[in-house]
Amino acid sequence: NTGGLATGGIGTAGGVLTTAWKAGRLAQVWVDETRPLLQGSRLTAWELGQAGVPFRLVTDGSAGALMSRGLVDRVVVGADRIARNGDLANKVGTYGLAVLAARHDLPFYVAAPLSTIDPATPTGNEIEIEERDPEEVTHIGATAVAPDGAPAVNFAFDVTPHELVSAIVTETVVLRPPYEESIASVLES
């Protein structure tokens, strides 16, 4: 979630979307459900609705189908951590969205505060990825949705390589490739 519930003000990616809609530059937002905890369904959809931004909720696996039909013109995501070279960690599935965006020649934007940049982390390879309780995948609430004992993997985040990122939008500046240079220059100022 990248709106006001998770950050200050109107949020990061949620704030970019709300601002674009108010400026008449956005007709609708496709909101991924964000399994397994459903942050998109529960939080992002609520925040966009509160702001009056038109949205449609979709399953996480729908992005490729929407892009292939020409129904997406850009992708905007948040970030939990950004390395010095522009690699970023965000909710699992972000990397897949970036790959799909590249395949369909769509810009892939990251909206995050400057405080998300970790100058002590050279690349995404150094970002440790949390693995959460597999039961979040095998159950919805208390209800099992998989056979008893089914093995499951539940990464909370993934790392998106900087080569797939069109720009990083911060509260003060839009960073563009080469990220090692643009990030260094903003951190030095």
C-alpha distance (Angstrom), angle and dihedral (degrees) to the residues before:
residue distance angle dihedral
N1 . . .
T2 3.79 . .
G3 3.78 103.7 .
G4 3.78 133.6 95.1
L5 3.82 92.3 -68.3
A6 3.81 90.2 66.9
T7 3.80 101.9 29.3
G8 3.78 140.7 21.7
G9 3.80 124.7 -73.9
I10 3.81 115.0 -8.6
G11 3.79 92.6 -19.9
T12 3.79 135.2 -119.3
A13 3.82 115.6 -78.2
G14 3.80 89.0 7.8
G15 3.79 88.9 52.3
V16 3.80 92.3 50.4
L17 3.81 90.3 51.2
T18 3.81 93.6 47.1
T19 3.80 91.7 48.0
A20 3.82 92.1 48.0
W21 3.80 91.1 49.7
K22 3.81 92.9 49.2
A23 3.83 89.0 49.8
G24 3.82 90.8 53.3
R25 3.82 93.3 -113.2
L26 3.79 96.7 114.0
A27 3.80 129.2 54.7
Q28 3.81 100.4 -178.2
V29 3.79 143.4 -11.6
W30 3.80 124.5 -132.7
V31 3.81 105.2 -143.6
D32 3.81 117.6 -157.4
E33 3.80 112.3 -141.0
T34 3.85 89.5 -128.6
R35 3.79 102.0 -140.9
P36 2.91 141.0 -121.6
L37 3.82 97.7 26.5
L38 3.81 93.7 26.0
Q39 3.80 97.2 -133.8
G40 3.81 89.8 158.7
S41 3.81 93.5 51.6
R42 3.78 95.9 40.6
L43 3.80 104.0 33.7
T44 3.81 115.1 13.4
A45 3.81 93.5 45.6
W46 3.80 90.5 48.8
E47 3.81 93.0 49.0
L48 3.81 93.9 47.7
G49 3.81 89.8 47.3
Q50 3.80 90.9 51.0
A51 3.82 89.3 51.7
G52 3.81 91.5 48.1
V53 3.81 93.2 -116.6
P54 3.83 110.9 150.1
F55 3.81 111.5 -121.7
R56 3.77 142.1 165.5
L57 3.77 122.0 -149.8
V58 3.82 116.5 -133.5
T59 3.78 137.3 177.5
D60 3.80 115.3 -96.6
G61 3.79 90.8 -111.2
S62 3.83 93.8 57.0
A63 3.81 98.5 79.8
G64 3.80 96.5 89.2
A65 3.80 92.9 48.8
L66 3.81 91.4 49.3
M67 3.81 92.4 47.8
S68 3.81 93.7 46.7
R69 3.81 89.4 54.3
G70 3.81 92.1 52.4
L71 3.80 92.8 -112.8
V72 3.81 95.0 127.0
D73 3.81 124.4 62.8
R74 3.82 100.1 176.0
V75 3.79 140.7 0.3
V76 3.81 122.3 -131.1
V77 3.81 121.1 -172.3
G78 3.77 137.0 163.6
A79 3.79 127.7 -126.6
D80 3.77 134.3 -136.1
R81 3.81 93.5 -162.0
I82 3.80 135.8 3.5
A83 3.81 122.9 -158.8
R84 3.83 123.4 -140.9
N85 3.81 90.8 -99.3
G86 3.83 93.6 51.9
D87 3.82 98.2 -101.3
L88 3.79 108.2 140.2
A89 3.77 140.2 -157.2
N90 3.78 117.3 -145.4
K91 3.80 139.9 145.4
V92 3.80 111.7 -40.1
G93 3.78 109.5 -88.9
T94 3.79 95.0 44.1
Y95 3.81 91.7 102.1
G96 3.80 90.3 51.9
L97 3.81 90.6 51.1
A98 3.82 89.8 51.0
V99 3.81 92.0 51.0
L100 3.81 90.8 48.8
A101 3.80 91.6 47.4
A102 3.82 90.3 51.8
R103 3.81 91.0 48.2
H104 3.81 90.3 53.2
D105 3.83 95.4 41.4
L106 3.79 92.7 -115.4
P107 3.80 124.0 147.5
F108 3.80 113.7 -108.6
Y109 3.81 112.8 -152.3
V110 3.79 128.5 -171.4
A111 3.81 118.0 -154.8
A112 3.79 113.4 -162.7
P113 3.79 139.2 137.1
L114 3.80 117.5 -102.3
S115 3.80 87.8 -111.7
T116 3.83 87.2 70.6
I117 3.81 90.0 69.1
D118 3.80 110.5 94.8
P119 3.82 108.6 -157.5
A120 3.83 89.6 -170.6
T121 3.81 91.0 62.9
P122 3.82 111.6 75.4
T123 3.83 97.9 -171.7
G124 3.77 141.2 -3.6
N125 3.80 89.2 -97.2
E126 3.81 88.1 77.6
I127 3.81 94.5 53.7
E128 3.78 111.2 103.3
I129 3.80 111.9 -138.5
E130 3.79 117.1 -140.1
E131 3.78 117.0 -132.1
R132 3.79 112.4 -151.7
D133 3.80 133.0 -155.9
P134 3.83 109.7 -59.5
E135 3.80 88.3 -141.4
E136 3.82 87.8 74.7
V137 3.83 85.2 69.1
T138 3.80 99.2 38.8
H139 3.81 95.0 45.6
I140 3.78 138.0 41.9
G141 3.76 102.9 -150.5
A142 3.79 105.7 -44.7
T143 3.82 93.5 -25.1
A144 3.80 118.8 100.8
V145 3.82 113.0 -133.4
A146 3.81 95.4 177.0
P147 3.81 133.5 51.8
D148 3.80 115.6 -80.6
G149 3.79 110.1 -84.9
A150 3.81 94.5 13.7
P151 3.81 107.5 159.5
A152 3.80 113.9 -122.1
V153 3.79 137.9 -179.6
N154 3.79 118.1 -147.2
F155 3.79 114.4 -174.9
A156 3.80 110.9 -178.1
F157 3.82 93.9 -156.9
D158 3.78 142.4 14.9
V159 3.80 133.3 -159.1
T160 3.80 121.7 -114.3
P161 3.82 115.2 -157.7
H162 3.79 115.5 -122.5
E163 3.81 91.0 -123.2
L164 3.82 88.2 74.0
V165 3.82 95.0 51.4
S166 3.82 118.1 95.9
A167 3.82 95.0 -169.5
I168 3.79 142.1 -20.3
V169 3.80 111.2 -131.1
T170 3.81 114.2 -155.0
E171 3.78 132.6 175.4
T172 3.81 91.2 -94.6
V173 3.81 109.8 21.8
V174 3.79 143.6 16.7
L175 3.81 109.1 -124.3
R176 3.80 118.4 -149.8
P177 3.81 134.2 -175.8
P178 2.93 134.3 -42.8
Y179 3.80 82.3 58.5
E180 3.79 96.6 -177.4
E181 3.83 87.0 64.5
S182 3.81 100.2 37.2
I183 3.81 92.6 46.4
A184 3.82 92.1 46.9
S185 3.80 91.2 50.4
V186 3.81 94.4 51.0
L187 3.81 92.6 45.1
E188 3.81 90.9 51.0
S189 3.82 93.9 51.5
